[in-house]
Amino acid sequence: MQNPFSKNISAIILTLLIIEIFLFSSIPGNSFKGETFPNAIAYHFIIFFLFNFFVLSSINPSSKKYFSIAIILSITQSLLDEFHQLFIFGRSASLNDVLIDISGILISSLIWKLKFAKTINKF
């Protein structure tokens, strides 16, 4: 099955996701009084699932090398997001958040591989 998104549309959506992640990470910690734990887990999983999906869509990997680079870029974004939160009042970095992000990234990669990446060699 072909990638349903053009590279340009994927790049635009990816840029919007980067902005959204940055803006949500910039909200001071005391602004989340109504946030529940399952909502935070769902947010982290979904946003990085989508982030990785659109990284893959933007580069449309045709080899293991590019597929791996996409995953590394997504994990790096997750780590940078947590690092950024260290500088926001009332926020802190969380290894649990990174692990949830990585779960979303890996599930997204698996779905991409099974659904869209029939041409990726030797997976």
C-alpha positions in Angstrom: 0.0 0.0 0.0 1.3 3.5 -0.9 1.8 6.2 1.7 -1.5 8.1 1.7 0.1 11.4 2.5 2.3 13.6 0.3 5.6 14.5 1.7 4.6 18.2 1.8 1.4 17.6 3.7 3.3 15.3 6.1 5.9 18.0 6.6 3.3 20.6 7.4 1.5 18.4 9.9 4.9 17.5 11.4 5.7 21.1 11.9 2.4 21.8 13.5 3.0 18.8 15.9 6.4 20.2 16.9 4.8 23.6 17.7 2.0 21.9 19.6 4.4 19.8 21.7 6.5 22.9 22.4 3.5 25.0 23.4 2.0 22.3 25.7 5.4 21.8 27.3 5.6 25.5 28.0 2.5 25.6 30.2 3.5 26.0 33.8 2.9 22.9 36.0 0.2 24.5 38.2 -2.0 25.0 35.1 -2.7 21.2 35.0 -4.7 20.9 38.2 -7.6 19.1 36.4 -5.3 16.8 34.5 -5.8 13.1 35.3 -3.1 10.5 35.0 -4.8 8.5 32.2 -5.2 11.7 30.1 -1.4 12.4 30.5 -0.5 8.9 29.4 -2.9 9.1 26.4 -1.6 12.5 25.4 2.1 11.3 25.4 1.3 8.1 23.6 -0.9 9.7 20.9 1.2 12.8 20.2 4.4 10.8 19.7 2.6 8.1 17.8 1.4 10.8 15.4 4.8 12.6 15.4 6.7 9.5 14.4 4.0 8.6 11.8 4.5 12.0 10.1 8.3 11.8 10.3 8.0 8.5 8.5 5.5 10.0 6.0 7.8 13.1 5.5 10.9 11.0 4.6 9.0 8.0 3.2 11.9 5.6 4.1 12.9 3.2 1.5 15.7 1.5 3.6 16.4 0.4 7.1 18.8 3.3 7.5 16.1 6.0 6.9 13.5 4.0 8.9 16.0 4.0 11.9 16.8 7.6 11.5 13.1 8.5 11.7 12.8 6.6 15.0 15.9 8.2 16.4 14.6 11.7 15.4 11.3 10.9 17.1 13.0 9.7 20.3 15.2 12.8 20.3 12.1 15.0 20.1 10.7 13.2 23.1 14.0 13.7 25.1 14.1 17.4 24.0 10.5 17.9 25.2 11.4 16.6 28.6 14.6 18.7 28.8 12.6 21.8 27.8 10.2 21.1 30.7 13.1 21.4 33.2 13.0 25.2 32.5 9.3 25.6 33.0 8.0 26.6 36.4 6.2 23.7 38.1 7.3 21.2 35.5 10.0 18.5 35.5 11.4 15.9 33.2 10.0 12.4 33.6 11.5 9.1 32.5 8.0 7.7 32.5 6.8 10.2 29.9 9.8 9.4 27.7 9.0 5.7 28.0 5.3 6.3 27.1 6.5 8.5 24.1 8.8 5.7 23.0 5.9 3.2 23.2 3.9 5.4 20.8 6.9 5.8 18.5 7.5 2.1 18.3 3.8 1.2 17.8 3.6 3.8 15.0 6.8 2.4 13.5 5.4 -1.1 13.6 2.1 0.0 11.9 4.1 1.9 9.3 6.2 -1.1 8.6 3.3 -3.5 8.3 1.0 -1.1 6.4 3.0 1.2 4.2 6.6 0.0 3.9 6.3 -3.0 1.7 9.3 -1.8 -0.2 11.7 -1.5 2.8 14.4 -4.0 2.3 15.1 -6.9 4.6 12.9 -6.0 7.6 
